[in-house]
Amino acid sequence: MNKPFRLSVKVVILNDEGKLLLIKRSMSSKGNPGKWDFPGGKVDTGETFDEGLLREVFEETRLKISIERPLYVTESESPVSRVVYLFMEGKLKEGEVSLSEEHEDHTWVVRAELSKMDLATQFIEFGRKYQDL
């Protein structure tokens, strides 16, 4: 049986110093507990992917961002679906990070630090590639 595809949009948010935001999943998370992640999430039915990304970023961090360009596509498999991750690059417009209950920490890092972070497994390859851009 073929599993249906789900779209998850993630974003590399850059601040004025050129650092990017990573958020750490809570230990009670069903997926990737305690791992560093990029803001974003699944797009709801009826949403455009940019609407879904802006909503997810605000829900997770309370930040307002602009979406600048596409970066990368990858996928992973869950028990019920194949999740396609579309990575975008964005810029911080306004706000201070205030995390939702899904996450327990955040950090701003330079690209060179990505390979040192304990990223969620499905994002390790993207982290390496983005670090080398």
N, CA, C and O atoms as CSV, one atom per row, in Angstrom:
chain,resi,resn,atom,element,x,y,z
A,1,MET,N,N,0.838,-1.197,0.000
A,1,MET,CA,C,0.000,0.000,0.000
A,1,MET,C,C,0.879,1.255,0.000
A,1,MET,O,O,1.808,1.381,0.798
A,2,ASN,N,N,0.569,2.166,-0.901
A,2,ASN,CA,C,1.291,3.428,-0.939
A,2,ASN,C,C,0.784,4.355,0.146
A,2,ASN,O,O,-0.422,4.532,0.321
A,3,LYS,N,N,1.710,4.937,0.862
A,3,LYS,CA,C,1.345,5.894,1.911
A,3,LYS,C,C,1.134,7.266,1.283
A,3,LYS,O,O,1.836,7.629,0.340
A,4,PRO,N,N,0.170,8.033,1.800
A,4,PRO,CA,C,-0.054,9.378,1.265
A,4,PRO,C,C,1.095,10.318,1.660
A,4,PRO,O,O,1.752,10.126,2.683
A,5,PHE,N,N,1.316,11.326,0.832
A,5,PHE,CA,C,2.308,12.352,1.126
A,5,PHE,C,C,1.690,13.432,2.002
A,5,PHE,O,O,0.522,13.787,1.840
A,6,ARG,N,N,2.489,13.951,2.933
A,6,ARG,CA,C,2.128,15.127,3.725
A,6,ARG,C,C,3.225,16.150,3.511
A,6,ARG,O,O,4.397,15.787,3.403
A,7,LEU,N,N,2.869,17.415,3.449
A,7,LEU,CA,C,3.845,18.485,3.268
A,7,LEU,C,C,4.148,19.144,4.602
A,7,LEU,O,O,3.239,19.559,5.322
A,8,SER,N,N,5.424,19.236,4.925
A,8,SER,CA,C,5.894,19.973,6.094
A,8,SER,C,C,6.871,21.028,5.588
A,8,SER,O,O,7.831,20.712,4.886
A,9,VAL,N,N,6.620,22.271,5.947
A,9,VAL,CA,C,7.482,23.357,5.499
A,9,VAL,C,C,8.319,23.830,6.676
A,9,VAL,O,O,7.785,24.166,7.734
A,10,LYS,N,N,9.619,23.854,6.488
A,10,LYS,CA,C,10.569,24.282,7.509
A,10,LYS,C,C,11.267,25.544,7.022
A,10,LYS,O,O,11.306,25.824,5.824
A,11,VAL,N,N,11.822,26.310,7.976
A,11,VAL,CA,C,12.468,27.556,7.579
A,11,VAL,C,C,13.755,27.776,8.367
A,11,VAL,O,O,13.832,27.535,9.571
A,12,VAL,N,N,14.758,28.242,7.633
A,12,VAL,CA,C,15.976,28.744,8.247
A,12,VAL,C,C,15.731,30.231,8.442
A,12,VAL,O,O,15.723,30.993,7.474
A,13,ILE,N,N,15.530,30.652,9.695
A,13,ILE,CA,C,15.284,32.065,9.998
A,13,ILE,C,C,16.620,32.713,10.316
A,13,ILE,O,O,17.310,32.305,11.250
A,14,LEU,N,N,16.983,33.724,9.539
A,14,LEU,CA,C,18.221,34.458,9.763
A,14,LEU,C,C,17.928,35.773,10.472
A,14,LEU,O,O,16.995,36.490,10.110
A,15,ASN,N,N,18.745,36.086,11.502
A,15,ASN,CA,C,18.606,37.380,12.166
A,15,ASN,C,C,19.558,38.386,11.528
A,15,ASN,O,O,20.250,38.056,10.564
A,16,ASP,N,N,19.599,39.596,12.048
A,16,ASP,CA,C,20.434,40.654,11.462
A,16,ASP,C,C,21.920,40.343,11.535
A,16,ASP,O,O,22.709,40.922,10.788
A,17,GLU,N,N,22.313,39.438,12.424
A,17,GLU,CA,C,23.716,39.053,12.563
A,17,GLU,C,C,24.075,37.872,11.658
A,17,GLU,O,O,25.220,37.420,11.654
A,18,GLY,N,N,23.097,37.370,10.889
A,18,GLY,CA,C,23.344,36.236,10.012
A,18,GLY,C,C,23.307,34.893,10.720
A,18,GLY,O,O,23.691,33.874,10.146
A,19,LYS,N,N,22.845,34.887,11.974
A,19,LYS,CA,C,22.699,33.627,12.702
A,19,LYS,C,C,21.325,33.043,12.419
A,19,LYS,O,O,20.383,33.770,12.102
A,20,LEU,N,N,21.217,31.708,12.537
A,20,LEU,CA,C,19.947,31.049,12.269
A,20,LEU,C,C,19.391,30.423,13.533
A,20,LEU,O,O,20.136,30.034,14.433
A,21,LEU,N,N,18.070,30.333,13.585
A,21,LEU,CA,C,17.367,29.847,14.765
A,21,LEU,C,C,17.147,28.349,14.707
A,21,LEU,O,O,16.651,27.816,13.714
A,22,LEU,N,N,17.525,27.672,15.794
A,22,LEU,CA,C,17.170,26.271,15.995
A,22,LEU,C,C,16.332,26.191,17.251
A,22,LEU,O,O,16.566,26.919,18.216
A,23,ILE,N,N,15.344,25.292,17.235
A,23,ILE,CA,C,14.502,25.087,18.410
A,23,ILE,C,C,14.594,23.617,18.815
A,23,ILE,O,O,14.615,22.726,17.966
A,24,LYS,N,N,14.648,23.381,20.120
A,24,LYS,CA,C,14.832,22.020,20.632
A,24,LYS,C,C,13.491,21.425,21.015
A,24,LYS,O,O,12.739,22.002,21.802
A,25,ARG,N,N,13.200,20.257,20.447
A,25,ARG,CA,C,11.934,19.576,20.723
A,25,ARG,C,C,11.904,19.129,22.180
A,25,ARG,O,O,12.923,18.717,22.734
A,26,SER,N,N,10.735,19.215,22.788
A,26,SER,CA,C,10.605,18.816,24.194
A,26,SER,C,C,10.819,17.310,24.329
A,26,SER,O,O,10.641,16.559,23.370
A,27,MET,N,N,11.198,16.883,25.520
A,27,MET,CA,C,11.441,15.466,25.777
A,27,MET,C,C,10.143,14.663,25.706
A,27,MET,O,O,10.185,13.442,25.560
A,28,SER,N,N,8.996,15.327,25.807
A,28,SER,CA,C,7.715,14.625,25.708
A,28,SER,C,C,7.197,14.552,24.271
A,28,SER,O,O,6.109,14.028,24.031
A,29,SER,N,N,7.960,15.069,23.329
A,29,SER,CA,C,7.549,15.065,21.930
A,29,SER,C,C,7.471,13.642,21.391
A,29,SER,O,O,8.311,12.801,21.713
A,30,LYS,N,N,6.448,13.375,20.561
A,30,LYS,CA,C,6.303,12.053,19.934
A,30,LYS,C,C,7.407,11.801,18.919
A,30,LYS,O,O,7.858,10.668,18.751
A,31,GLY,N,N,7.839,12.852,18.247
A,31,GLY,CA,C,8.877,12.717,17.236
A,31,GLY,C,C,10.126,13.490,17.600
A,31,GLY,O,O,10.059,14.682,17.897
A,32,ASN,N,N,11.246,12.830,17.580
A,32,ASN,CA,C,12.545,13.461,17.806
A,32,ASN,C,C,12.679,14.211,19.128
A,32,ASN,O,O,13.135,15.354,19.137
A,33,PRO,N,N,12.290,13.591,20.252
A,33,PRO,CA,C,12.401,14.288,21.540
A,33,PRO,C,C,13.847,14.681,21.838
A,33,PRO,O,O,14.771,13.888,21.657
A,34,GLY,N,N,14.022,15.918,22.298
A,34,GLY,CA,C,15.329,16.410,22.682
A,34,GLY,C,C,16.253,16.784,21.534
A,34,GLY,O,O,17.398,17.170,21.767
A,35,LYS,N,N,15.778,16.676,20.308
A,35,LYS,CA,C,16.604,16.988,19.126
A,35,LYS,C,C,16.362,18.431,18.675
A,35,LYS,O,O,15.283,18.990,18.869
A,36,TRP,N,N,17.397,19.013,18.070
A,36,TRP,CA,C,17.267,20.351,17.500
A,36,TRP,C,C,16.528,20.274,16.167
A,36,TRP,O,O,16.699,19.331,15.394
A,37,ASP,N,N,15.713,21.278,15.922
A,37,ASP,CA,C,14.814,21.295,14.782
A,37,ASP,C,C,14.798,22.704,14.201
A,37,ASP,O,O,15.245,23.659,14.836
A,38,PHE,N,N,14.281,22.812,13.002
A,38,PHE,CA,C,14.049,24.103,12.369
A,38,PHE,C,C,12.574,24.447,12.559
A,38,PHE,O,O,11.733,23.550,12.519
A,39,PRO,N,N,12.239,25.718,12.764
A,39,PRO,CA,C,10.830,26.095,12.909
A,39,PRO,C,C,10.019,25.704,11.676
A,39,PRO,O,O,10.537,25.664,10.560
A,40,GLY,N,N,8.746,25.417,11.899
A,40,GLY,CA,C,7.836,25.080,10.812
A,40,GLY,C,C,7.050,23.837,11.151
A,40,GLY,O,O,7.138,23.313,12.261
A,41,GLY,N,N,6.280,23.367,10.184
A,41,GLY,CA,C,5.473,22.188,10.429
A,41,GLY,C,C,4.568,21.876,9.259
A,41,GLY,O,O,4.737,22.397,8.157
A,42,LYS,N,N,3.610,21.018,9.524
A,42,LYS,CA,C,2.723,20.535,8.469
A,42,LYS,C,C,1.727,21.610,8.037
A,42,LYS,O,O,1.236,22.400,8.843
A,43,VAL,N,N,1.454,21.608,6.758
A,43,VAL,CA,C,0.497,22.534,6.161
A,43,VAL,C,C,-0.898,21.949,6.320
A,43,VAL,O,O,-1.120,20.777,6.017
A,44,ASP,N,N,-1.834,22.755,6.793
A,44,ASP,CA,C,-3.219,22.319,6.961
A,44,ASP,C,C,-3.958,22.341,5.622
A,44,ASP,O,O,-3.585,23.080,4.711
A,45,THR,N,N,-4.995,21.534,5.514
A,45,THR,CA,C,-5.834,21.512,4.321
A,45,THR,C,C,-6.379,22.912,4.056
A,45,THR,O,O,-6.902,23.567,4.959
A,46,GLY,N,N,-6.252,23.359,2.823
A,46,GLY,CA,C,-6.768,24.677,2.444
A,46,GLY,C,C,-5.761,25.802,2.593
A,46,GLY,O,O,-6.024,26.914,2.134
A,47,GLU,N,N,-4.612,25.554,3.221
A,47,GLU,CA,C,-3.589,26.582,3.376
A,47,GLU,C,C,-2.595,26.508,2.224
A,47,GLU,O,O,-2.307,25.425,1.715
A,48,THR,N,N,-2.074,27.655,1.816
A,48,THR,CA,C,-0.916,27.634,0.945
A,48,THR,C,C,0.277,27.286,1.816
A,48,THR,O,O,0.206,27.432,3.037
A,49,PHE,N,N,1.379,26.826,1.218
A,49,PHE,CA,C,2.490,26.421,2.067
A,49,PHE,C,C,3.103,27.611,2.788
A,49,PHE,O,O,3.607,27.449,3.900
A,50,ASP,N,N,3.079,28.810,2.192
A,50,ASP,CA,C,3.631,29.956,2.908
A,50,ASP,C,C,2.730,30.387,4.064
A,50,ASP,O,O,3.230,30.810,5.107
A,51,GLU,N,N,1.419,30.287,3.897
A,51,GLU,CA,C,0.513,30.571,5.021
A,51,GLU,C,C,0.760,29.590,6.162
A,51,GLU,O,O,0.825,29.981,7.328
A,52,GLY,N,N,0.896,28.315,5.817
A,52,GLY,CA,C,1.151,27.298,6.829
A,52,GLY,C,C,2.467,27.530,7.545
A,52,GLY,O,O,2.552,27.363,8.762
A,53,LEU,N,N,3.496,27.915,6.798
A,53,LEU,CA,C,4.801,28.164,7.411
A,53,LEU,C,C,4.747,29.361,8.353
A,53,LEU,O,O,5.238,29.279,9.479
A,54,LEU,N,N,4.163,30.462,7.916
A,54,LEU,CA,C,4.063,31.640,8.785
A,54,LEU,C,C,3.262,31.328,10.044
A,54,LEU,O,O,3.615,31.784,11.132
A,55,ARG,N,N,2.180,30.549,9.904
A,55,ARG,CA,C,1.363,30.163,11.065
A,55,ARG,C,C,2.172,29.305,12.027
A,55,ARG,O,O,2.198,29.569,13.229
A,56,GLU,N,N,2.834,28.272,11.496
A,56,GLU,CA,C,3.618,27.366,12.344
A,56,GLU,C,C,4.738,28.107,13.076
A,56,GLU,O,O,4.952,27.887,14.268
A,57,VAL,N,N,5.453,28.985,12.364
A,57,VAL,CA,C,6.539,29.738,12.993
A,57,VAL,C,C,5.995,30.587,14.136
A,57,VAL,O,O,6.591,30.639,15.212
A,58,PHE,N,N,4.863,31.254,13.905
A,58,PHE,CA,C,4.299,32.100,14.959
A,58,PHE,C,C,3.829,31.246,16.136
A,58,PHE,O,O,4.058,31.612,17.289
A,59,GLU,N,N,3.173,30.108,15.861
A,59,GLU,CA,C,2.704,29.237,16.946
A,59,GLU,C,C,3.872,28.707,17.781
A,59,GLU,O,O,3.771,28.620,19.005
A,60,GLU,N,N,4.978,28.353,17.120
A,60,GLU,CA,C,6.109,27.744,17.818
A,60,GLU,C,C,7.017,28.756,18.512
A,60,GLU,O,O,7.614,28.450,19.544
A,61,THR,N,N,7.125,29.974,17.942
A,61,THR,CA,C,8.140,30.914,18.434
A,61,THR,C,C,7.631,32.318,18.747
A,61,THR,O,O,8.326,33.088,19.410
A,62,ARG,N,N,6.445,32.659,18.288
A,62,ARG,CA,C,5.875,34.003,18.383
A,62,ARG,C,C,6.642,35.027,17.554
A,62,ARG,O,O,6.540,36.229,17.802
A,63,LEU,N,N,7.410,34.558,16.568
A,63,LEU,CA,C,8.156,35.456,15.696
A,63,LEU,C,C,7.382,35.729,14.417
A,63,LEU,O,O,6.619,34.888,13.943
A,64,LYS,N,N,7.592,36.914,13.871
A,64,LYS,CA,C,7.095,37.256,12.544
A,64,LYS,C,C,8.301,37.300,11.622
A,64,LYS,O,O,9.314,37.930,11.923
A,65,ILE,N,N,8.169,36.609,10.480
A,65,ILE,CA,C,9.278,36.496,9.540
A,65,ILE,C,C,8.825,36.843,8.133
A,65,ILE,O,O,7.630,36.922,7.849
A,66,SER,N,N,9.795,37.047,7.263
A,66,SER,CA,C,9.517,37.106,5.831
A,66,SER,C,C,10.115,35.849,5.216
A,66,SER,O,O,11.146,35.357,5.676
A,67,ILE,N,N,9.477,35.339,4.190
A,67,ILE,CA,C,9.982,34.158,3.491
A,67,ILE,C,C,10.712,34.652,2.249
A,67,ILE,O,O,10.146,35.377,1.432
A,68,GLU,N,N,11.986,34.248,2.114
A,68,GLU,CA,C,12.834,34.804,1.064
A,68,GLU,C,C,13.005,33.896,-0.151
A,68,GLU,O,O,12.862,34.347,-1.287
A,69,ARG,N,N,13.316,32.591,0.089
A,69,ARG,CA,C,13.594,31.724,-1.068
A,69,ARG,C,C,13.560,30.261,-0.658
A,69,ARG,O,O,13.740,29.937,0.516
A,70,PRO,N,N,13.327,29.365,-1.631
A,70,PRO,CA,C,13.401,27.936,-1.346
A,70,PRO,C,C,14.864,27.494,-1.269
A,70,PRO,O,O,15.732,28.049,-1.942
A,71,LEU,N,N,15.119,26.473,-0.425
A,71,LEU,CA,C,16.484,25.990,-0.230
A,71,LEU,C,C,16.691,24.525,-0.567
A,71,LEU,O,O,17.697,24.168,-1.180
A,72,TYR,N,N,15.743,23.660,-0.170
A,72,TYR,CA,C,16.044,22.227,-0.185
A,72,TYR,C,C,14.751,21.439,-0.001
A,72,TYR,O,O,13.794,21.922,0.604
A,73,VAL,N,N,14.739,20.216,-0.535
A,73,VAL,CA,C,13.611,19.306,-0.330
A,73,VAL,C,C,14.168,17.952,0.091
A,73,VAL,O,O,15.145,17.468,-0.481
A,74,THR,N,N,13.544,17.349,1.091
A,74,THR,CA,C,13.889,16.000,1.518
A,74,THR,C,C,12.618,15.313,1.993
A,74,THR,O,O,11.555,15.934,2.021
A,75,GLU,N,N,12.710,14.039,2.368
A,75,GLU,CA,C,11.520,13.345,2.855
A,75,GLU,C,C,11.901,12.328,3.928
A,75,GLU,O,O,13.056,11.915,4.041
A,76,SER,N,N,10.907,11.942,4.702
A,76,SER,CA,C,11.052,10.852,5.663
A,76,SER,C,C,9.742,10.083,5.670
A,76,SER,O,O,8.740,10.528,5.110
A,77,GLU,N,N,9.764,8.931,6.309
A,77,GLU,CA,C,8.569,8.096,6.340
A,77,GLU,C,C,8.095,7.943,7.777
A,77,GLU,O,O,8.888,7.675,8.680
A,78,SER,N,N,6.804,8.114,7.975
A,78,SER,CA,C,6.187,7.848,9.275
A,78,SER,C,C,5.361,6.575,9.124
A,78,SER,O,O,5.223,6.058,8.016
A,79,PRO,N,N,4.815,6.066,10.216
A,79,PRO,CA,C,3.999,4.858,10.088
A,79,PRO,C,C,2.795,5.014,9.153
A,79,PRO,O,O,2.322,4.033,8.579
A,80,VAL,N,N,2.303,6.246,9.002
A,80,VAL,CA,C,1.085,6.436,8.203
A,80,VAL,C,C,1.264,7.260,6.934
A,80,VAL,O,O,0.367,7.293,6.092
A,81,SER,N,N,2.422,7.933,6.779
A,81,SER,CA,C,2.587,8.784,5.604
A,81,SER,C,C,4.058,8.968,5.252
A,81,SER,O,O,4.958,8.622,6.017
A,82,ARG,N,N,4.265,9.530,4.059
A,82,ARG,CA,C,5.587,9.980,3.642
A,82,ARG,C,C,5.565,11.501,3.780
A,82,ARG,O,O,4.738,12.175,3.166
A,83,VAL,N,N,6.475,12.032,4.585
A,83,VAL,CA,C,6.498,13.465,4.841
A,83,VAL,C,C,7.556,14.109,3.955
A,83,VAL,O,O,8.733,13.756,4.019
A,84,VAL,N,N,7.126,15.055,3.129
A,84,VAL,CA,C,8.023,15.820,2.288
A,84,VAL,C,C,8.307,17.138,3.003
A,84,VAL,O,O,7.389,17.883,3.347
A,85,TYR,N,N,9.585,17.411,3.219
A,85,TYR,CA,C,9.999,18.643,3.892
A,85,TYR,C,C,10.512,19.625,2.852
A,85,TYR,O,O,11.457,19.333,2.120
A,86,LEU,N,N,9.886,20.781,2.794
A,86,LEU,CA,C,10.324,21.867,1.936
A,86,LEU,C,C,10.994,22.896,2.843
A,86,LEU,O,O,10.345,23.483,3.709
A,87,PHE,N,N,12.284,23.110,2.641
A,87,PHE,CA,C,13.026,24.095,3.426
A,87,PHE,C,C,13.061,25.422,2.693
A,87,PHE,O,O,13.394,25.492,1.510
A,88,MET,N,N,12.712,26.463,3.414
A,88,MET,CA,C,12.748,27.825,2.903
A,88,MET,C,C,13.766,28.613,3.728
A,88,MET,O,O,14.160,28.193,4.816
A,89,GLU,N,N,14.182,29.756,3.193
A,89,GLU,CA,C,15.011,30.671,3.969
A,89,GLU,C,C,14.177,31.901,4.239
A,89,GLU,O,O,13.458,32.380,3.362
A,90,GLY,N,N,14.272,32.410,5.450
A,90,GLY,CA,C,13.499,33.575,5.826
A,90,GLY,C,C,14.314,34.525,6.686
A,90,GLY,O,O,15.419,34.205,7.125
A,91,LYS,N,N,13.747,35.690,6.914
A,91,LYS,CA,C,14.407,36.686,7.751
A,91,LYS,C,C,13.485,37.081,8.894
A,91,LYS,O,O,12.269,37.185,8.740
A,92,LEU,N,N,14.101,37.292,10.034
A,92,LEU,CA,C,13.366,37.761,11.206
A,92,LEU,C,C,12.896,39.187,10.950
A,92,LEU,O,O,13.695,40.066,10.624
A,93,LYS,N,N,11.592,39.410,11.101
A,93,LYS,CA,C,11.042,40.756,10.952
A,93,LYS,C,C,10.834,41.396,12.309
A,93,LYS,O,O,11.248,42.532,12.538
A,94,GLU,N,N,10.178,40.652,13.229
A,94,GLU,CA,C,9.946,41.217,14.564
A,94,GLU,C,C,9.628,40.128,15.566
A,94,GLU,O,O,9.171,39.038,15.222
A,95,GLY,N,N,9.890,40.467,16.827
A,95,GLY,CA,C,9.538,39.570,17.916
A,95,GLY,C,C,10.750,39.026,18.651
A,95,GLY,O,O,11.880,39.075,18.164
A,96,GLU,N,N,10.476,38.510,19.833
A,96,GLU,CA,C,11.451,37.798,20.660
A,96,GLU,C,C,10.953,36.367,20.769
A,96,GLU,O,O,9.746,36.140,20.861
A,97,VAL,N,N,11.854,35.405,20.759
A,97,VAL,CA,C,11.457,33.997,20.803
A,97,VAL,C,C,10.722,33.697,22.101
A,97,VAL,O,O,11.225,33.959,23.194
A,98,SER,N,N,9.519,33.143,21.960
A,98,SER,CA,C,8.714,32.641,23.074
A,98,SER,C,C,8.182,31.289,22.615
A,98,SER,O,O,7.278,31.219,21.783
A,99,LEU,N,N,8.747,30.217,23.162
A,99,LEU,CA,C,8.469,28.875,22.656
A,99,LEU,C,C,7.123,28.318,23.104
A,99,LEU,O,O,6.629,28.623,24.189
A,100,SER,N,N,6.546,27.492,22.235
A,100,SER,CA,C,5.333,26.743,22.583
A,100,SER,C,C,5.730,25.566,23.462
A,100,SER,O,O,6.916,25.340,23.704
A,101,GLU,N,N,4.744,24.818,23.939
A,101,GLU,CA,C,5.002,23.653,24.786
A,101,GLU,C,C,5.705,22.532,24.028
A,101,GLU,O,O,6.256,21.622,24.648
A,102,GLU,N,N,5.695,22.584,22.692
A,102,GLU,CA,C,6.344,21.550,21.879
A,102,GLU,C,C,7.864,21.607,21.971
A,102,GLU,O,O,8.548,20.638,21.642
A,103,HIS,N,N,8.392,22.747,22.421
A,103,HIS,CA,C,9.842,22.950,22.422
A,103,HIS,C,C,10.305,23.429,23.794
A,103,HIS,O,O,9.567,24.082,24.531
A,104,GLU,N,N,11.565,23.078,24.115
A,104,GLU,CA,C,12.070,23.427,25.444
A,104,GLU,C,C,13.262,24.366,25.433
A,104,GLU,O,O,13.681,24.828,26.494
A,105,ASP,N,N,13.820,24.663,24.270
A,105,ASP,CA,C,14.977,25.549,24.222
A,105,ASP,C,C,15.121,26.089,22.804
A,105,ASP,O,O,14.537,25.559,21.858
A,106,HIS,N,N,15.902,27.145,22.677
A,106,HIS,CA,C,16.232,27.688,21.358
A,106,HIS,C,C,17.653,28.243,21.400
A,106,HIS,O,O,18.193,28.535,22.467
A,107,THR,N,N,18.238,28.380,20.225
A,107,THR,CA,C,19.563,28.975,20.118
A,107,THR,C,C,19.727,29.574,18.735
A,107,THR,O,O,19.128,29.106,17.766
A,108,TRP,N,N,20.537,30.606,18.655
A,108,TRP,CA,C,20.901,31.214,17.379
A,108,TRP,C,C,22.336,30.779,17.098
A,108,TRP,O,O,23.223,31.007,17.921
A,109,VAL,N,N,22.574,30.158,15.950
A,109,VAL,CA,C,23.898,29.639,15.616
A,109,VAL,C,C,24.353,30.160,14.261
A,109,VAL,O,O,23.538,30.555,13.426
A,110,VAL,N,N,25.670,30.155,14.053
A,110,VAL,CA,C,26.215,30.440,12.726
A,110,VAL,C,C,26.203,29.133,11.943
A,110,VAL,O,O,26.173,28.054,12.534
A,111,ARG,N,N,26.226,29.224,10.627
A,111,ARG,CA,C,26.154,28.022,9.774
A,111,ARG,C,C,27.183,26.968,10.157
A,111,ARG,O,O,26.882,25.774,10.171
A,112,ALA,N,N,28.398,27.412,10.467
A,112,ALA,CA,C,29.489,26.473,10.764
A,112,ALA,C,C,29.193,25.601,11.976
A,112,ALA,O,O,29.819,24.555,12.144
A,113,GLU,N,N,28.251,26.009,12.826
A,113,GLU,CA,C,27.922,25.233,14.027
A,113,GLU,C,C,26.874,24.147,13.778
A,113,GLU,O,O,26.633,23.318,14.656
A,114,LEU,N,N,26.248,24.135,12.601
A,114,LEU,CA,C,25.168,23.181,12.341
A,114,LEU,C,C,25.602,21.729,12.522
A,114,LEU,O,O,24.849,20.923,13.068
A,115,SER,N,N,26.802,21.389,12.070
A,115,SER,CA,C,27.242,19.992,12.169
A,115,SER,C,C,27.507,19.567,13.608
A,115,SER,O,O,27.599,18.372,13.891
A,116,LYS,N,N,27.630,20.525,14.518
A,116,LYS,CA,C,27.858,20.207,15.935
A,116,LYS,C,C,26.543,20.030,16.704
A,116,LYS,O,O,26.548,19.571,17.846
A,117,MET,N,N,25.435,20.390,16.087
A,117,MET,CA,C,24.140,20.332,16.765
A,117,MET,C,C,23.522,18.941,16.593
A,117,MET,O,O,23.699,18.298,15.558
A,118,ASP,N,N,22.804,18.491,17.605
A,118,ASP,CA,C,22.133,17.190,17.574
A,118,ASP,C,C,20.779,17.350,16.872
A,118,ASP,O,O,19.723,17.371,17.504
A,119,LEU,N,N,20.855,17.463,15.536
A,119,LEU,CA,C,19.644,17.693,14.734
A,119,LEU,C,C,18.794,16.432,14.645
A,119,LEU,O,O,19.301,15.316,14.765
A,120,ALA,N,N,17.500,16.626,14.435
A,120,ALA,CA,C,16.606,15.510,14.125
A,120,ALA,C,C,17.184,14.777,12.921
A,120,ALA,O,O,17.659,15.405,11.975
A,121,THR,N,N,17.142,13.459,12.958
A,121,THR,CA,C,17.806,12.619,11.964
A,121,THR,C,C,17.509,13.033,10.527
A,121,THR,O,O,18.424,13.091,9.705
A,122,GLN,N,N,16.253,13.320,10.212
A,122,GLN,CA,C,15.889,13.624,8.827
A,122,GLN,C,C,16.437,14.973,8.349
A,122,GLN,O,O,16.316,15.296,7.167
A,123,PHE,N,N,17.043,15.775,9.253
A,123,PHE,CA,C,17.559,17.086,8.866
A,123,PHE,C,C,19.078,17.176,8.877
A,123,PHE,O,O,19.632,18.228,8.561
A,124,ILE,N,N,19.762,16.093,9.235
A,124,ILE,CA,C,21.227,16.113,9.313
A,124,ILE,C,C,21.845,16.418,7.950
A,124,ILE,O,O,22.750,17.247,7.852
A,125,GLU,N,N,21.367,15.759,6.907
A,125,GLU,CA,C,21.918,15.986,5.562
A,125,GLU,C,C,21.707,17.440,5.132
A,125,GLU,O,O,22.624,18.070,4.606
A,126,PHE,N,N,20.504,17.972,5.354
A,126,PHE,CA,C,20.255,19.370,5.008
A,126,PHE,C,C,21.198,20.282,5.783
A,126,PHE,O,O,21.758,21.217,5.211
A,127,GLY,N,N,21.383,20.025,7.080
A,127,GLY,CA,C,22.274,20.847,7.900
A,127,GLY,C,C,23.677,20.889,7.336
A,127,GLY,O,O,24.296,21.952,7.283
A,128,ARG,N,N,24.194,19.728,6.906
A,128,ARG,CA,C,25.535,19.672,6.309
A,128,ARG,C,C,25.590,20.487,5.016
A,128,ARG,O,O,26.533,21.247,4.794
A,129,LYS,N,N,24.587,20.325,4.176
A,129,LYS,CA,C,24.584,21.033,2.887
A,129,LYS,C,C,24.440,22.541,3.086
A,129,LYS,O,O,25.126,23.323,2.427
A,130,TYR,N,N,23.556,22.946,3.987
A,130,TYR,CA,C,23.350,24.384,4.207
A,130,TYR,C,C,24.602,25.010,4.825
A,130,TYR,O,O,24.944,26.154,4.526
A,131,GLN,N,N,25.267,24.267,5.672
A,131,GLN,CA,C,26.492,24.752,6.308
A,131,GLN,C,C,27.541,25.089,5.263
A,131,GLN,O,O,28.326,26.018,5.452
A,132,ASP,N,N,27.566,24.346,4.163
A,132,ASP,CA,C,28.588,24.516,3.130
A,132,ASP,C,C,28.204,25.507,2.032
A,132,ASP,O,O,28.992,25.748,1.118
A,133,LEU,N,N,27.009,26.080,2.111
A,133,LEU,CA,C,26.590,27.036,1.071
A,133,LEU,C,C,27.422,28.314,1.128
A,133,LEU,O,O,27.208,29.226,0.330
